[in-house]
Amino acid sequence: MQKFLGLSFMGSVSALGVAACCILPVTFMLVGVGGSWLAVFGKIAAASYYVLAVSSVLVALSWLTAFQRHSLAKLKWWLAGSTAMTALAWVVVFNETRINDYLILQM
């Protein structure tokens, strides 16, 4: 079970990181830390939907495994945290344009 929990947590963290990769360049420019190295985020953004999908599947498998092993009560907060991070990643990806527009207005 710990293997599934670790995978779901790492999947959630990576999904959140991939979702933020589209917003981070604008945020860095807003702060004044820009440069050609920001082009790295373009390659990461191409895989964002795949990473988010894999993360969602890992979280769902973790919930299913915890339910089947009757350890849901003990692991519910860990699983809820992973689910919340993955959901936040989906929200960021779907609202990426709005967030970037808002950040550009702040410049």
C-alpha positions in Angstrom: 0.0 0.0 0.0 2.9 2.4 0.8 4.0 1.9 -2.8 0.7 3.2 -4.2 0.7 6.1 -1.7 4.2 7.1 -2.7 3.3 6.9 -6.4 0.1 8.8 -6.0 1.8 11.6 -4.0 4.7 11.8 -6.5 2.3 11.8 -9.4 0.3 14.6 -7.7 3.4 16.7 -7.1 4.6 16.2 -10.7 1.1 17.0 -12.0 1.2 20.2 -10.0 4.6 21.0 -11.3 3.7 20.4 -14.9 0.6 22.5 -14.5 2.6 25.3 -13.1 5.1 25.2 -15.9 2.9 27.3 -18.1 2.5 30.0 -15.5 6.0 30.0 -14.1 7.7 31.8 -17.0 5.3 34.8 -16.8 5.7 34.8 -13.0 9.5 34.8 -13.3 9.3 37.7 -15.8 7.0 39.6 -13.5 9.6 39.2 -10.7 12.4 40.1 -13.1 14.1 36.7 -13.5 13.8 36.2 -17.2 16.1 34.8 -19.9 16.4 32.3 -22.7 16.4 29.4 -20.2 12.6 29.9 -19.9 12.2 28.0 -23.2 12.7 24.8 -21.2 9.1 25.1 -20.0 7.8 24.7 -23.5 9.0 21.1 -23.7 7.5 20.3 -20.4 4.1 21.9 -21.3 3.8 19.5 -24.3 3.5 16.6 -21.9 1.3 18.2 -19.3 -2.0 16.4 -20.2 -0.3 13.0 -20.3 1.3 13.6 -16.9 -2.0 14.8 -15.5 -3.8 11.8 -16.8 -1.2 9.4 -15.4 -1.4 11.2 -12.0 -5.2 11.0 -12.0 -5.0 7.3 -12.7 -2.5 6.7 -9.9 -4.6 8.6 -7.4 -7.7 6.6 -8.4 -5.7 3.3 -8.0 -4.5 4.4 -4.6 -8.1 5.1 -3.5 -9.2 1.7 -4.9 -6.4 -0.2 -3.3 -7.0 1.5 0.1 -10.7 0.6 -0.2 -10.0 -3.0 -1.1 -7.5 -3.4 1.8 -9.9 -1.8 4.3 -7.3 0.9 5.2 -9.3 3.8 3.9 -9.9 5.3 7.3 -6.2 5.3 8.1 -5.1 6.8 4.8 -8.0 9.1 4.0 -6.0 12.4 4.7 -3.0 11.3 2.7 -5.2 10.3 -0.2 -7.3 13.5 0.1 -4.1 15.5 -0.1 -3.0 13.7 -3.3 -6.5 14.2 -4.8 -6.5 17.9 -3.9 -3.1 18.5 -5.5 -4.1 16.6 -8.7 -7.4 18.5 -8.8 -5.6 21.8 -8.3 -3.3 20.9 -11.2 -6.3 20.3 -13.5 -7.7 23.6 -12.5 -4.5 25.4 -13.2 -4.2 23.7 -16.6 -7.7 24.5 -17.6 -7.4 28.2 -16.4 -3.9 28.7 -17.7 -4.9 31.5 -20.1 -6.8 33.4 -17.5 -4.0 33.2 -15.0 -1.4 34.3 -17.6 -3.6 37.2 -18.7 -3.9 38.3 -15.1 -0.2 38.1 -14.5 0.5 40.0 -17.7 -1.8 42.8 -16.5 0.3 43.0 -13.4 3.4 43.9 -15.3 
